[in-house]
Amino acid sequence: MDLKQLEHFVAVAEERHFTRASRRLNLVQSGLSASIRALEEDLGGPLFIRSTRRVALTPAGEVLFEEARNVLAAARDARNAVTQVHGLARGRLSIGAIHGLAPFIDLPASLGTFRAAFGGIDIELTLDGSRALIDEVRDGRIDIAFTQPVMPAPDDLGSRMFACEGMVVVCGAQHPLAGAGDLRLADLVNETFADLRPDWSVRRLIDQSFAAAGLQRRTGFEVNDMPMLLDLAAQGLAITLVPESVAAARARDTRGAPVAIATLHAADEPCWELAAVFKGRQGEPLTPVARAFLDLLQLPEMATEAATEEAG
């Protein structure tokens, strides 16, 4: 049993899904399955109950899950301690991000925690579209960009996956689709859509999904703000497609008009991904300051906080 196996195990345990975990780890699914099998053989029993759609932890897996998170956190703390000794007293951290990271990552809180740990590091933040951010990473103007991963992955860039989840339909509470399940994309082609602008990664993913299915749809509202997108759907003016966590956060918000959620059939469900993209390979940035920030961001307590944040 080694740290890499524990990282693989924790990813599957948190995602409850091998495919999503493999995307998050940038690891082929067969390699991830082999790593988990080797860990189970080493520990003498199964850690997961596998089904066609999801996986669940066995009692032994539940015990290992907590211990594995503690071990990985201790390892990251040790690396950060050594990094401080090796010269993070001064320097710069330049972060780029797409709009609407919450509820996946609370970037302001994460940067605040980093500043508390490394007070001598100057921090810069830029919000932009995915393509522009990737170009800035490649040119060295940004250390880390939080955006959709580039496919196929360029040889000069590395990434770490932070979110991989299905998208759902959001509509008004009285809409005929409210609460529906297993919808096909073809069921939506006669609806009016509220969309983000074409340079948003979410919009490109939706456009690509409909194009791959040979379908056309109508965009009646085009905005540059996720809350506005959801408010238009809440008023019954259109439907929209957003990541499941974003929809759930809006559904819990009682300050505006209520929304309803409808789910797509697994075969048609676009998978929205969020990754940290940087110069480097094999999941490691080239610069110590970028490595320190990503290690801090992946601490269990930070991940838990980000998962509970609501969309802005």
C-alpha positions in Angstrom: 0.0 0.0 0.0 1.4 3.4 -1.0 0.3 7.0 -1.2 -0.7 6.7 -4.8 -3.0 3.8 -4.1 -4.6 5.8 -1.2 -5.1 8.8 -3.5 -6.9 6.5 -6.0 -9.0 5.0 -3.3 -10.1 8.4 -1.9 -11.0 9.7 -5.3 -13.3 6.7 -6.0 -14.7 6.9 -2.5 -15.5 10.7 -2.9 -16.9 10.4 -6.4 -18.7 7.1 -5.8 -17.9 6.4 -9.5 -14.9 4.9 -11.2 -15.3 6.9 -14.5 -15.5 10.2 -12.7 -12.6 9.3 -10.4 -10.4 8.3 -13.4 -11.1 11.7 -15.0 -10.4 13.5 -11.8 -7.0 11.7 -11.5 -6.2 11.9 -15.2 -5.8 8.2 -15.2 -7.2 5.6 -17.5 -10.0 3.6 -15.9 -8.3 0.3 -16.4 -5.3 1.6 -14.5 -7.5 2.9 -11.7 -9.4 -0.4 -11.4 -6.1 -2.3 -11.3 -4.8 0.0 -8.5 -7.9 -0.5 -6.4 -7.8 -4.3 -6.9 -4.2 -4.4 -5.8 -5.0 -2.4 -2.7 -7.9 -4.7 -1.9 -5.7 -7.7 -2.3 -3.1 -6.1 -0.1 -5.7 -5.4 2.6 -7.4 -8.8 2.3 -10.9 -7.8 1.2 -13.2 -5.7 -0.9 -13.4 -1.9 -0.2 -16.2 -1.1 -2.6 -19.6 -2.6 -3.5 -19.8 -2.1 -7.3 -22.9 -1.6 -9.3 -23.6 -0.5 -12.9 -23.9 3.2 -12.1 -22.3 3.8 -8.7 -20.1 2.3 -6.1 -20.5 2.3 -2.3 -18.0 1.7 0.4 -18.0 -1.6 2.4 -17.6 -1.4 6.2 -13.8 -1.9 5.7 -13.8 0.8 3.0 -15.5 3.3 5.4 -12.8 2.7 8.0 -10.0 3.1 5.4 -11.6 6.2 3.9 -11.1 8.3 7.1 -7.7 7.0 7.7 -6.6 7.5 4.1 -7.7 11.1 4.2 -5.7 11.7 7.4 -2.6 10.1 5.9 -2.8 12.1 2.6 -3.4 15.3 4.6 -0.3 14.6 6.7 1.8 13.9 3.6 0.7 17.3 2.1 1.5 19.1 5.4 4.9 17.5 5.3 5.5 18.6 1.7 4.3 22.2 2.5 6.6 22.3 5.5 9.6 21.3 3.4 8.6 23.7 0.7 8.6 26.6 3.2 12.1 25.7 4.2 13.2 25.6 0.6 12.2 29.2 -0.2 8.6 30.2 -0.4 9.3 33.3 1.7 9.1 35.4 -1.4 7.5 35.0 -4.9 4.3 35.3 -6.9 1.2 33.2 -7.4 -0.9 34.1 -10.4 -4.2 32.3 -10.6 -6.7 32.4 -13.5 -10.3 31.1 -13.4 -13.5 30.8 -15.3 -16.6 32.4 -13.8 -18.8 30.4 -11.6 -16.4 28.1 -9.7 -18.7 27.8 -6.7 -19.9 25.4 -5.5 -16.9 23.4 -6.6 -14.1 25.6 -5.2 -14.2 28.5 -2.9 -11.3 30.3 -4.5 -11.3 33.4 -2.3 -11.2 31.3 0.9 -8.5 29.1 -0.5 -6.4 32.1 -1.5 -6.9 33.5 2.0 -5.7 30.3 3.6 -2.7 30.3 1.3 -1.9 33.9 2.2 -2.0 33.0 5.9 0.5 30.1 5.3 2.8 32.0 2.9 2.6 35.7 3.7 5.5 36.7 1.5 3.9 35.5 -1.7 2.1 38.1 -3.9 -1.2 36.8 -5.2 -2.8 37.8 -8.5 -6.2 36.6 -9.8 -7.7 36.9 -13.3 -11.1 35.8 -14.5 -11.5 35.0 -18.2 -12.7 32.4 -20.7 -11.2 29.0 -20.9 -9.3 29.5 -24.2 -7.7 32.8 -23.0 -6.7 31.2 -19.7 -5.0 28.2 -21.4 -3.1 30.5 -23.6 -1.9 32.6 -20.6 -0.7 29.4 -18.8 1.2 28.3 -21.9 2.8 31.8 -22.2 3.8 31.8 -18.5 1.6 34.7 -17.5 -0.6 32.5 -15.2 0.7 29.7 -12.9 -2.6 27.8 -12.6 -5.9 28.2 -14.5 -9.1 26.7 -13.1 -11.1 25.7 -16.2 -12.3 22.8 -18.3 -9.4 20.5 -19.1 -7.9 20.6 -22.6 -8.7 17.6 -24.7 -6.5 16.1 -26.0 -4.0 17.2 -23.3 -1.1 19.2 -24.7 2.3 17.8 -24.1 3.5 21.0 -22.3 0.6 21.2 -19.9 -0.5 19.2 -16.9 -3.7 19.2 -14.9 -5.5 18.0 -11.8 -9.2 17.3 -11.9 -11.3 18.9 -9.2 -14.9 18.2 -10.4 -16.6 15.9 -12.8 -20.3 15.7 -12.7 -23.4 15.4 -14.9 -25.5 18.3 -16.0 -29.2 18.7 -15.3 -32.1 20.7 -16.7 -33.3 23.7 -14.6 -36.7 25.1 -15.3 -39.5 26.9 -13.6 -41.5 25.1 -10.8 -44.6 24.9 -13.0 -42.8 23.9 -16.2 -44.0 20.5 -17.7 -40.5 19.1 -17.4 -40.2 19.9 -13.7 -39.1 16.8 -11.8 -38.8 14.6 -14.9 -36.2 11.9 -15.1 -34.2 10.1 -17.8 -34.9 12.8 -20.4 -33.2 12.5 -23.8 -31.7 15.5 -25.5 -34.3 15.1 -28.2 -37.0 15.8 -25.6 -35.5 19.3 -25.2 -35.3 20.5 -28.8 -38.6 22.3 -28.8 -37.8 24.3 -25.7 -36.4 27.8 -25.5 -33.0 27.8 -23.9 -31.2 30.3 -21.7 -27.5 30.0 -22.4 -24.2 31.5 -21.4 -22.2 33.2 -24.1 -20.4 31.0 -26.6 -16.9 31.6 -25.0 -18.0 29.9 -21.8 -16.9 26.3 -21.4 -20.3 25.2 -20.2 -21.9 26.6 -23.4 -19.4 24.8 -25.6 -20.1 21.5 -23.8 -23.8 21.9 -24.4 -23.4 22.9 -28.0 -21.1 19.9 -28.6 -23.5 17.5 -27.0 -26.4 18.5 -29.1 -24.3 18.6 -32.3 -22.9 15.1 -31.5 -26.6 13.9 -31.3 -27.4 15.5 -34.6 -29.9 17.9 -32.9 -30.5 21.6 -33.1 -32.0 23.8 -30.3 -33.1 27.4 -29.9 -31.3 29.9 -27.7 -33.7 32.7 -26.7 -31.6 34.3 -24.0 -27.8 34.7 -24.0 -26.2 36.1 -20.9 -22.8 36.3 -19.3 -23.8 35.6 -15.7 -24.7 32.2 -14.1 -27.2 33.6 -11.5 -29.1 35.5 -14.3 -29.2 32.3 -16.3 -30.9 30.4 -13.4 -33.2 33.3 -12.7 -34.5 33.3 -16.3 -35.3 29.6 -15.9 -37.0 30.2 -12.6 -39.3 32.7 -14.2 -40.4 30.1 -16.7 -38.9 32.1 -19.6 -36.6 29.2 -20.7 -34.9 26.1 -19.6 -31.2 25.8 -19.0 -28.5 23.1 -18.5 -26.0 23.5 -15.7 -23.9 21.2 -13.5 -25.8 19.3 -10.9 -24.2 21.0 -7.9 -25.0 24.5 -9.3 -28.6 23.5 -9.8 -28.9 22.0 -6.3 -27.5 25.2 -4.8 -30.0 27.4 -6.6 -32.9 25.0 -5.7 -31.9 25.5 -2.0 -31.9 29.3 -2.3 -35.3 30.6 -1.0 -34.5 34.3 -1.9 -35.7 34.1 -5.5 -38.4 32.4 -7.5 -38.2 28.6 -7.1 -36.7 26.3 -9.7 -37.3 22.7 -10.6 -34.7 20.2 -11.7 -35.1 17.4 -14.4 -32.4 14.8 -15.0 -31.1 13.4 -18.3 -30.7 9.8 -19.3 -27.1 8.6 -18.6 -26.4 8.1 -22.3 -27.2 11.8 -23.0 -25.9 13.5 -19.9 -23.0 15.9 -20.6 -20.2 15.6 -18.1 -18.9 19.0 -16.9 -15.3 18.9 -15.7 -13.2 21.4 -13.7 -9.5 21.1 -13.6 -6.4 23.0 -12.5 -4.3 23.5 -15.6 -0.6 24.4 -15.3 2.8 24.0 -17.0 4.1 20.6 -15.9 3.6 16.9 -16.3 2.3 13.9 -14.4 0.0 16.0 -12.3 2.8 18.2 -10.9 3.3 21.9 -11.7 6.8 23.1 -12.5 7.0 25.8 -9.7 7.1 25.2 -6.0 4.5 27.9 -5.3 2.0 26.4 -7.6 2.5 23.0 -6.1 2.1 24.4 -2.6 -1.2 26.0 -3.6 -2.7 22.9 -5.2 -1.6 20.7 -2.3 -3.4 23.1 0.1 -6.5 23.2 -2.1 -6.8 19.4 -2.0 -6.7 19.1 1.8 -9.8 17.2 2.9 -11.1 20.1 5.0 -10.8 22.5 2.0 -12.6 20.0 -0.3 -15.4 19.7 2.3 -15.8 23.4 2.5 -15.9 23.8 -1.3 -18.5 21.1 -1.6 -21.0 22.9 0.7 -20.6 26.4 -0.9 -23.6 27.7 -2.9 -23.3 29.2 -6.4 -23.0 33.0 -6.3 
